[in-house]
Amino acid sequence: MTQYDYDLFIVGAGSGGVRAANMAAAQGVRVAIAEQRYLGGTCVNVGCVPKKLLVYAAQFSGEFESAEGFGWTMGKSTFNWPSLIANKNREIERLQVVYNNRLQKSGVSLITGRAQVLDAHTVAVDGTEYSAERILIATGGWPFVPDIAGKQHIVTSNEMFFLDQLPKRIIIVGAGYIAVEFASILHGLGVKTTICYRGHKLLRGFDEDIRDFLADEMTRKGIDILFNTDIEAIESAGDGFAARLIDGSQVSTDLVMYATGRTPNSTGFGLEKLGVELDDEGAIKVNSDYQTNVPSIYALGDVTNRVNLTPVAIAESMALVNKLYVNQPRPVDYDNIPTAVFCQPTIGTVGLTEAQAREKYPDIDIYKTSFTSMKNSLSGMDEKTLMKMIVVRSTDRVVGMHMVGSDAPEIIQGMAVAIRAGATKAVFDSTIGIHPTAAEEFVTLREPVS
């Protein structure tokens, strides 16, 4: 008999933790998982899933507006925010039940409460201690809000999913994917939306053409974007708030949302006392096997602050279980990870940006096109689509693909397979397109731009 209560004790029942628990338990490993908030973590409860549901809701306003051009006579439409939130909540509750059932079916012990790591092999939850051969930290991240005057008036993405009513006006501080997604959602639902950002472009880290194109499209839709500025203080003003900017001007609003990044959720449960190393941003330091400097303690997902995407956390959990309990090391390949931003218009991207490609290779060709989609030829909408392909001239290999436009994430998912398979520009050129689609543009790009 082992000296421990469990072989693996997981702190955090988000996407990575739950996948590791189910997969390890399937190998006969004795697993416990502790969660203090909600099964499914950020993605299921206050992230990817509810956000996508809100994205769908926001898209209907554009569809209604487009319908007349296709012969439909539209009546007056109204939107009910409480109804949307109630329906969203029911779906999230359904998913939580699914997660719970899967854990129980796998034989995982689910422990509800806040965990404290007492030592290298002991975790306490609400006063009860459990010993484990290995401990896995999969506690994700948490929204960051800077200390400013009036901070108590600020909401984050966490609270946005549970608002009692929809504001008429909102200021969103930040320019990452959470900021632009919520700006698109709220604008689509009829909210006067302003983005406030201290930098000069949206979406740091994305391809420059994508960043510029999206800002233009969002501005044309009617979203106000205030670059090179920041909020100095927030004050109550009647039924709303007054946001004082660094230039002394004020913007009146009903709600202020901060989307200024997320920090690793690594503090407050004992890692500091145990001597687990954290970096300057609070991320847990791990080696290539997700092991910390304390050999029995592991960490993966957003709490390690590497590639903060749900599918990456899941892939890391599978790699860890394969390494520890299946004896089949299958390391995660962090190159060419596709991603999407569900703003309006949507973004899909995979591979290198143009700047990254030029830094890595001396001979780069850029293929690019911008056009009005067929649907918009009748819809009356002026939204455009941008597609971009980056090719290494000497090898003809495609190393980056980027798109802004309808269905971009769906299209780029398939392109990611091609890039990971090493597809060349010649392969794309010889592929017959599906007509008429936007996706066929990727196989009909013939001349590089200067």
C-alpha positions as CSV (number, residue, x, y, z in Angstrom):
1,M,0.0,0.0,0.0
2,T,1.2,3.5,-0.8
3,Q,1.8,5.9,2.0
4,Y,-0.3,8.6,0.4
5,D,-4.1,9.1,0.2
6,Y,-3.8,9.9,-3.5
7,D,-1.3,9.5,-6.3
8,L,-2.2,12.8,-7.8
9,F,-3.9,15.8,-6.1
10,I,-5.0,18.6,-8.5
11,V,-5.7,22.1,-7.4
12,G,-8.1,23.7,-9.8
13,A,-10.9,22.1,-11.9
14,G,-10.6,24.2,-15.0
15,S,-10.1,22.7,-18.5
16,G,-6.5,21.6,-17.8
17,G,-7.1,20.2,-14.4
18,V,-10.2,18.3,-15.3
19,R,-8.6,16.7,-18.4
20,A,-5.6,15.7,-16.3
21,A,-7.9,14.2,-13.6
22,N,-10.0,12.2,-16.0
23,M,-7.1,11.0,-18.1
24,A,-5.0,9.9,-15.1
25,A,-7.9,8.2,-13.4
26,A,-8.5,6.2,-16.6
27,Q,-5.0,4.8,-16.1
28,G,-5.8,3.6,-12.6
29,V,-4.2,6.6,-10.8
30,R,-5.9,7.6,-7.6
31,V,-6.9,11.2,-8.2
32,A,-8.5,14.0,-6.2
33,I,-9.3,17.5,-7.6
34,A,-10.2,20.5,-5.5
35,E,-12.2,23.5,-6.7
36,Q,-13.4,26.5,-4.7
37,R,-15.5,28.3,-7.4
38,Y,-17.0,26.3,-10.3
39,L,-16.2,23.3,-12.4
40,G,-14.8,24.1,-15.8
41,G,-12.8,27.1,-14.6
42,T,-12.6,30.4,-16.5
43,C,-13.4,29.0,-20.0
44,V,-16.7,27.3,-19.1
45,N,-17.9,29.9,-16.7
46,V,-16.5,33.4,-17.4
47,G,-14.5,32.9,-20.6
48,C,-14.7,31.2,-23.9
49,V,-18.1,29.5,-23.7
50,P,-20.3,32.3,-22.3
51,K,-18.4,34.8,-24.4
52,K,-19.2,32.9,-27.6
53,L,-22.8,32.8,-26.7
54,L,-22.8,36.5,-26.2
55,V,-21.0,36.9,-29.6
56,Y,-23.8,35.0,-31.3
57,A,-26.4,37.2,-29.6
58,A,-24.6,40.4,-30.8
59,Q,-24.4,39.2,-34.4
60,F,-28.2,39.1,-34.8
61,S,-28.4,42.9,-35.0
62,G,-26.2,42.8,-38.1
63,E,-28.2,40.0,-39.6
64,F,-31.4,41.9,-39.1
65,E,-29.9,44.9,-40.8
66,S,-28.7,42.8,-43.7
67,A,-31.9,40.9,-44.3
68,E,-33.7,43.6,-46.3
69,G,-31.2,43.4,-49.1
70,F,-32.1,39.7,-49.5
71,G,-35.9,40.4,-49.8
72,W,-36.9,40.1,-46.1
73,T,-39.2,42.7,-44.6
74,M,-38.2,43.0,-41.0
75,G,-40.5,44.0,-38.2
76,K,-39.4,45.9,-35.1
77,S,-37.0,43.8,-33.0
78,T,-36.2,44.1,-29.3
79,F,-33.5,42.7,-27.2
80,N,-33.8,41.4,-23.6
81,W,-30.5,41.1,-21.8
82,P,-31.9,39.3,-18.7
83,S,-33.3,36.6,-21.0
84,L,-30.0,36.1,-22.7
85,I,-28.2,35.9,-19.3
86,A,-30.7,33.4,-17.9
87,N,-30.4,31.2,-21.0
88,K,-26.6,31.5,-20.8
89,N,-26.7,30.5,-17.1
90,R,-28.7,27.4,-17.9
91,E,-26.2,26.3,-20.5
92,I,-23.3,26.8,-18.1
93,E,-25.1,24.9,-15.4
94,R,-25.6,22.0,-17.8
95,L,-21.9,22.0,-18.7
96,Q,-21.0,22.0,-15.0
97,V,-23.1,18.9,-14.5
98,V,-21.4,17.3,-17.5
99,Y,-18.0,18.0,-15.9
100,N,-19.2,16.6,-12.6
101,N,-20.6,13.4,-14.1
102,R,-17.4,12.8,-16.1
103,L,-15.2,13.2,-13.0
104,Q,-17.5,10.8,-11.0
105,K,-17.6,8.3,-13.8
106,S,-13.7,8.4,-14.0
107,G,-13.5,7.7,-10.2
108,V,-12.0,11.1,-9.4
109,S,-12.6,12.4,-5.9
110,L,-14.1,15.9,-6.2
111,I,-13.4,18.1,-3.2
112,T,-15.2,21.5,-2.9
113,G,-13.3,24.3,-1.1
114,R,-10.2,26.4,-1.2
115,A,-7.0,24.3,-1.2
116,Q,-3.9,25.2,0.8
117,V,-0.6,23.4,-0.1
118,L,1.0,22.7,3.3
119,D,4.1,20.9,2.1
120,A,5.4,19.0,-0.8
121,H,2.9,16.1,-0.3
122,T,0.0,17.6,1.6
123,V,-3.0,19.7,0.7
124,A,-5.6,20.9,3.1
125,V,-9.2,21.8,2.0
126,D,-11.4,23.5,4.6
127,G,-9.4,22.0,7.4
128,T,-9.2,18.4,6.1
129,E,-5.7,17.3,5.1
130,Y,-4.9,15.0,2.1
131,S,-1.6,13.5,1.3
132,A,-0.5,12.9,-2.3
133,E,2.6,11.6,-4.1
134,R,2.3,14.5,-6.6
135,I,0.4,17.8,-6.6
136,L,-0.7,19.6,-9.8
137,I,-1.5,23.3,-9.7
138,A,-3.9,24.3,-12.4
139,T,-5.5,27.4,-11.0
140,G,-5.5,29.5,-14.1
141,G,-5.5,33.3,-14.1
142,W,-7.4,36.2,-12.8
143,P,-8.3,39.7,-14.2
144,F,-5.9,42.4,-13.3
145,V,-7.1,45.9,-12.4
146,P,-4.6,48.7,-11.6
147,D,-4.9,50.8,-8.4
148,I,-6.6,54.0,-9.4
149,A,-9.0,56.4,-7.7
150,G,-12.4,54.9,-8.0
151,K,-11.2,51.4,-8.5
152,Q,-14.3,50.1,-6.6
153,H,-16.5,51.2,-9.5
154,I,-14.7,49.0,-12.1
155,V,-16.0,45.7,-13.4
156,T,-14.0,43.0,-15.2
157,S,-14.9,40.3,-17.7
158,N,-15.9,38.1,-14.7
159,E,-18.7,40.5,-13.7
160,M,-19.8,41.3,-17.3
161,F,-21.4,37.8,-17.6
162,F,-23.7,38.5,-14.7
163,L,-24.9,42.1,-15.1
164,D,-28.5,42.7,-14.1
165,Q,-29.0,45.1,-16.9
166,L,-27.3,46.2,-20.1
167,P,-25.7,49.7,-19.8
168,K,-26.5,52.3,-22.4
169,R,-22.8,53.5,-22.4
170,I,-19.6,51.7,-21.6
171,I,-15.9,52.5,-21.5
172,I,-13.6,49.4,-22.0
173,V,-10.0,49.9,-20.9
174,G,-7.5,47.7,-22.7
175,A,-6.8,46.5,-26.2
176,G,-6.3,42.8,-26.0
177,Y,-8.6,40.1,-27.2
178,I,-11.0,40.4,-24.2
179,A,-11.3,44.2,-24.7
180,V,-12.1,44.0,-28.4
181,E,-14.4,41.0,-28.1
182,F,-16.5,42.7,-25.4
183,A,-16.5,46.0,-27.4
184,S,-17.9,44.1,-30.4
185,I,-20.5,42.3,-28.2
186,L,-21.8,45.4,-26.5
187,H,-21.8,47.5,-29.6
188,G,-23.7,44.8,-31.4
189,L,-26.3,44.8,-28.6
190,G,-26.8,48.6,-28.9
191,V,-24.4,49.9,-26.3
192,K,-22.5,53.1,-27.0
193,T,-19.0,51.7,-26.7
194,T,-15.7,53.4,-26.2
195,I,-12.3,51.6,-26.0
196,C,-9.6,53.5,-24.1
197,Y,-6.0,52.3,-24.4
198,R,-2.7,53.8,-23.4
199,G,-0.9,52.4,-26.5
200,H,-1.3,53.3,-30.2
201,K,-2.7,50.0,-31.6
202,L,-5.1,47.2,-30.7
203,L,-4.0,43.6,-30.1
204,R,-0.3,43.7,-29.3
205,G,1.5,40.7,-30.6
206,F,-0.7,40.2,-33.7
207,D,0.3,41.0,-37.3
208,E,0.5,44.7,-37.9
209,D,-1.9,44.6,-40.9
210,I,-4.4,42.7,-38.7
211,R,-4.2,45.3,-36.0
212,D,-4.7,48.3,-38.4
213,F,-7.4,46.6,-40.3
214,L,-9.4,45.7,-37.3
215,A,-9.2,49.2,-35.8
216,D,-10.5,50.6,-39.0
217,E,-13.4,48.2,-39.2
218,M,-14.4,48.7,-35.6
219,T,-14.3,52.5,-36.0
220,R,-16.4,52.3,-39.2
221,K,-19.0,50.3,-37.2
222,G,-19.2,53.1,-34.7
223,I,-17.0,52.0,-31.8
224,D,-15.0,54.9,-30.4
225,I,-11.3,54.1,-29.9
226,L,-9.2,56.4,-27.8
227,F,-5.5,55.6,-28.3
228,N,-2.6,57.0,-26.4
229,T,-4.7,57.8,-23.3
230,D,-5.7,56.3,-20.0
231,I,-8.1,56.8,-17.1
232,E,-6.7,58.6,-14.1
233,A,-9.7,58.4,-11.9
234,I,-13.4,57.3,-11.9
235,E,-16.0,59.2,-10.0
236,S,-19.7,58.7,-9.4
237,A,-21.8,61.1,-11.5
238,G,-25.6,60.8,-11.0
239,D,-26.7,57.4,-12.2
240,G,-23.4,56.8,-14.0
241,F,-19.7,57.6,-13.8
242,A,-17.3,60.2,-15.0
243,A,-13.9,58.8,-16.2
244,R,-11.2,61.4,-15.9
245,L,-8.5,60.9,-18.5
246,I,-4.8,61.7,-18.2
247,D,-5.2,64.8,-20.4
248,G,-7.8,66.2,-17.9
249,S,-10.9,65.6,-20.1
250,Q,-13.8,63.6,-18.9
251,V,-16.0,60.9,-20.5
252,S,-19.4,60.1,-19.1
253,T,-20.5,56.5,-19.0
254,D,-22.8,54.0,-17.3
255,L,-20.1,51.4,-16.8
256,V,-16.3,51.0,-16.8
257,M,-14.9,47.7,-17.7
258,Y,-11.2,46.9,-17.4
259,A,-9.6,44.3,-19.7
260,T,-6.0,45.1,-18.8
261,G,-4.7,41.6,-18.8
262,R,-4.9,38.6,-16.5
263,T,-2.4,37.6,-13.8
264,P,-1.5,34.0,-12.8
265,N,-3.6,32.8,-9.9
266,S,-0.6,31.6,-8.0
267,T,-0.7,33.3,-4.6
268,G,-2.6,32.8,-1.4
269,F,-2.6,29.0,-1.1
270,G,0.8,28.2,0.2
271,L,3.2,28.1,-2.7
272,E,5.3,31.0,-1.4
273,K,5.9,29.4,2.0
274,L,6.8,26.2,0.3
275,G,9.4,27.9,-1.8
276,V,7.9,27.2,-5.2
277,E,9.6,29.6,-7.6
278,L,7.5,32.3,-9.3
279,D,8.6,34.7,-12.0
280,D,8.3,38.5,-11.7
281,E,4.7,38.4,-12.9
282,G,3.7,35.7,-10.5
283,A,3.7,32.8,-12.9
284,I,4.8,29.4,-11.6
285,K,8.1,28.4,-13.1
286,V,8.2,24.9,-14.6
287,N,10.6,22.9,-16.7
288,S,9.7,21.1,-20.0
289,D,7.9,18.4,-18.0
290,Y,5.7,21.0,-16.1
291,Q,7.7,20.3,-12.9
292,T,8.4,23.1,-10.4
293,N,11.6,23.4,-8.4
294,V,9.8,21.3,-5.7
295,P,10.0,17.9,-7.5
296,S,6.6,16.6,-6.4
297,I,4.7,19.8,-7.4
298,Y,3.7,20.4,-11.1
299,A,1.8,23.3,-12.8
300,L,0.3,23.9,-16.2
301,G,-2.0,26.2,-18.0
302,D,-2.5,29.9,-17.5
303,V,-0.9,29.8,-14.0
304,T,2.4,29.3,-15.8
305,N,1.7,32.3,-18.1
306,R,3.1,30.8,-21.3
307,V,0.5,30.3,-24.0
308,N,-2.8,31.2,-22.2
309,L,-5.3,29.3,-24.3
310,T,-7.7,26.6,-23.2
311,P,-6.7,24.0,-25.8
312,V,-3.0,24.6,-24.8
313,A,-3.8,23.8,-21.1
314,I,-5.6,20.7,-22.2
315,A,-2.7,19.6,-24.4
316,E,-0.3,20.2,-21.5
317,S,-2.4,18.1,-19.2
318,M,-2.4,15.3,-21.7
319,A,1.4,15.6,-22.1
320,L,1.9,15.5,-18.4
321,V,-0.3,12.4,-17.8
322,N,1.3,10.6,-20.7
323,K,4.7,11.4,-19.3
324,L,4.0,10.4,-15.7
325,Y,1.5,7.5,-16.0
326,V,1.5,6.1,-19.5
327,N,5.3,6.2,-20.1
328,Q,4.7,7.7,-23.6
329,P,6.3,11.2,-23.6
330,R,4.4,13.3,-26.1
331,P,5.6,16.9,-25.6
332,V,3.4,19.8,-26.7
333,D,4.6,21.6,-29.8
334,Y,4.1,25.3,-29.1
335,D,4.9,26.4,-32.7
336,N,2.1,27.3,-35.0
337,I,-0.7,27.3,-32.5
338,P,-3.8,28.8,-34.2
339,T,-5.9,31.3,-32.3
340,A,-9.0,33.4,-32.8
341,V,-10.4,36.7,-31.6
342,F,-14.2,36.7,-31.7
343,C,-14.6,40.5,-32.3
344,Q,-16.6,41.9,-35.2
345,P,-15.2,41.2,-37.8
346,T,-13.6,38.0,-36.4
347,I,-9.9,37.2,-36.5
348,G,-8.2,33.9,-37.2
349,T,-4.4,33.5,-37.2
350,V,-1.7,30.9,-37.2
351,G,2.0,30.9,-37.6
352,L,4.4,33.9,-37.8
353,T,3.5,37.5,-38.1
354,E,5.2,39.4,-40.9
355,A,7.6,41.0,-38.4
356,Q,8.5,37.7,-36.8
357,A,9.0,36.1,-40.2
358,R,11.3,38.9,-41.4
359,E,13.3,38.6,-38.2
360,K,13.7,34.8,-38.7
361,Y,14.1,34.6,-42.5
362,P,16.0,36.8,-45.0
363,D,13.6,36.2,-48.0
364,I,9.9,36.7,-47.3
365,D,7.1,37.1,-49.7
366,I,3.8,38.5,-48.6
367,Y,0.5,37.7,-50.3
368,K,-2.5,39.8,-49.3
369,T,-6.0,40.6,-50.4
370,S,-8.8,42.7,-49.1
371,F,-12.3,42.5,-50.5
372,T,-16.0,42.9,-49.8
373,S,-17.6,39.5,-49.3
374,M,-20.4,38.3,-51.6
375,K,-23.0,38.5,-48.8
376,N,-22.2,42.2,-48.3
377,S,-22.8,42.9,-52.0
378,L,-26.6,42.7,-51.2
379,S,-26.6,43.3,-47.5
380,G,-25.7,47.0,-47.6
381,M,-23.0,46.4,-45.0
382,D,-19.6,47.8,-45.8
383,E,-17.6,45.3,-43.7
384,K,-14.5,44.1,-45.6
385,T,-12.3,41.0,-45.3
386,L,-8.5,40.8,-45.1
387,M,-6.4,37.7,-45.9
388,K,-2.7,37.5,-45.6
389,M,-0.2,34.7,-46.3
390,I,3.5,34.8,-45.4
391,V,5.9,32.6,-47.5
392,V,9.6,31.9,-47.2
393,R,10.8,32.4,-50.8
394,S,13.8,30.0,-50.8
395,T,11.7,27.0,-49.5
396,D,8.3,28.1,-50.7
397,R,7.0,27.1,-47.3
398,V,4.0,28.9,-45.8
399,V,4.9,30.1,-42.3
400,G,2.0,32.4,-41.4
401,M,-1.7,32.9,-42.3
402,H,-3.9,35.7,-41.0
403,M,-7.5,36.6,-41.6
404,V,-10.0,39.2,-40.5
405,G,-13.6,38.6,-41.7
406,S,-16.6,36.4,-41.4
407,D,-15.9,32.8,-40.3
408,A,-12.1,33.6,-40.0
409,P,-11.6,31.2,-37.1
410,E,-13.4,28.3,-38.9
411,I,-11.3,28.9,-42.0
412,I,-7.9,29.3,-40.2
413,Q,-8.4,26.0,-38.2
414,G,-8.1,24.1,-41.5
415,M,-5.1,26.3,-42.6
416,A,-3.4,25.5,-39.3
417,V,-3.3,21.8,-40.3
418,A,-1.7,22.7,-43.6
419,I,1.0,24.8,-42.0
420,R,1.8,22.1,-39.4
421,A,2.0,19.7,-42.3
422,G,4.6,21.9,-44.0
423,A,2.5,23.0,-46.9
424,T,4.2,25.1,-49.6
425,K,2.8,27.9,-51.6
426,A,2.8,25.5,-54.6
427,V,0.5,23.2,-52.6
428,F,-1.9,26.0,-52.0
429,D,-1.7,27.1,-55.7
430,S,-2.5,23.6,-56.9
431,T,-5.5,23.2,-54.5
432,I,-8.9,23.7,-56.1
433,G,-11.0,26.2,-54.3
434,I,-14.5,25.8,-53.1
435,H,-16.5,28.4,-55.1
436,P,-18.0,30.8,-54.1
437,T,-16.4,31.1,-50.7
438,A,-14.1,33.6,-49.0
439,A,-11.8,30.6,-48.1
440,E,-10.9,30.0,-51.8
441,E,-9.0,33.3,-51.8
442,F,-6.2,31.5,-49.9
443,V,-5.7,29.2,-52.9
444,T,-5.9,31.9,-55.5
445,L,-3.3,34.4,-54.2
446,R,-0.9,34.6,-57.1
447,E,1.3,37.8,-56.9
448,P,3.2,38.9,-53.8
449,V,2.8,42.4,-52.7
450,S,5.7,44.8,-52.9
